[in-house]
């Protein structure tokens, strides 16, 4: 394992997951159901705890979280080996390049666990964002990722929606105004980890 190699597989899994949700448009309506405003919901890679803290920080105590919402963030929580998808890791794949023939052993299957967080001010915004997401997962949605370009390896990677739940953050006690609603959607990405390529020969 002394040779240095880096396929950027984990990074590609993270970017591929985040790109699924980077173009969600939310529309707010007037009482007569005419459109009042339209916005693309921003998304970034960030843990929920740090993101909530950033939203709530306000030295003057004059800022309302509602001015910064809706927002989304996501994070990779970890990954585990998936024995049910194990391949023979002694088998090599080959690809012809301009410099010669290169090879690579079969990948190792891993399940990547992601959380997607939706931060909104009101229930109507939350349900609209959720309806942009949930219908595509029954319970999985498959994306194509170019995992090892030099080998020509493009994998169809299933992304499974496991569950969705929410919590409500209040201004003070539970009799006070709602400050923020946070939905957490849990996903499993059924990906692979690839080793180094050998060659050319």
Beta strands, then each sheet from edge to edge (+ up, - down):
strand 1: 25-29
strand 2: 35-40
strand 3: 42-45
strand 4: 71-81
strand 5: 92-97
strand 6: 100-105
strand 7: 108-120
strand 8: 140-148
strand 9: 153-170
strand 10: 178-193
strand 11: 198-199
sheet 1: 1+ 2-
sheet 2: 3+ 4+ 7- 10+ 9- 8+
sheet 3: 5+ 6- 11+
end
